[in-house]
């Protein structure tokens, strides 16, 4: 099969970060993600801190599979899509579980993308794919650097395409990322990742 | 790329061993990702650069330990956090307890800077039940308990606190409820009326090593056990259970769950959205 991105099948998880202007892109990605996508996907999206309900439902409408807001210490399931809950940081914990935290805001955000990305990089190391989308501050830039340092694969949404490009640009300024892609290309990449991971698990 | 300090699990183990030996506190079963980040934070704040330096300072400077505890523990909180929780407490839980024995004993386990305690006493006062209440509030961090005793809340947090309060209890006689009658502003803080705390005892207590000291009708331990791993969550839940009267209530954080715990079957869910449980078995 034609391989544009030369994706390895070694990956074990995907993290996605986004803020202002990312909702449409996220929706598109979730709609196109194969139903049997084999990796867990952890999404940290900036959201209203004190609105607990509604967001995960809105994301689930078009998604190919349901999006869940995990409980603290919930076991990670293959192929599950997780969304950081309102007013909690979401981290990846050792022992295949998710942990939540009410620690200080980072980059004016809780959940903070850096928090999820950094802990995911620590646990999954070179088996992590990090994707950073449109947004209005620098959250995620540090997290992308950590993913890169641990040997993971880093993808930033093309600032040209991003509704608000501060977040992609901040990451690009800090880290030599592996790929700069438009949302449609990110989807192509994820389809290739899907095939590569399924192949390697045969 | 700048090189970041990587804190390995073996580093954390050496650190928790030293603290256990020297100070008697046991951090071994704290949740790894948040605990590692708290350690990193301490190293950054004090510019220690390495875990070894932190271990050395802890080993040679006992006075530093209390500061360390203050920085390690998470003290981010709000008054009336999760307003819908407070509404259920006011409309269902508290009336149920009072109905049965006309007194109410409450434990805030991990009370931090006291926002939750203040919320509780204000609510009880407005219900006319403050005189009937006996409230214990505990935390591992002495400095934060001393802070809580002052009943002073940073001015910058009051907008959110007020918003939560209004959203919890709405309005009265056409006027939105206002917290202003309970405090006066002094410098950068809103200082609450100390008489609100007349039935509150603040005390230092470590949920991990501390023993069971009393029994309560209502235990609040919200967003505290998230900093523990599952082994420790089980152990602490057993202590909370032992600290509750049969048919007493337990409240945990909105994204915490008891379902994975060993003794989950000794509780029933009273309100799943607000994570309020009732003890049904000893």
Interface residues (C-beta under 8 A of the other chain):
Chain A: X50 X52 X69 X70 X71 X72 X73 X74 X85 X88 X91 X92 X93 X94 X95 X97 X99 X100 X101 X102 X103 X104 X115 X118 X119 X122 X123 X145 X146 X148 X149 X174 X175
Chain B: X1 X4 X9 X31 X32 X33 X34 X36 X37 X38 X74 X76 X77 X82 X160 X163 X164 X223 X225 X226 X227 X229 X230 X233 X253 X254 X255 X256 X257 X260
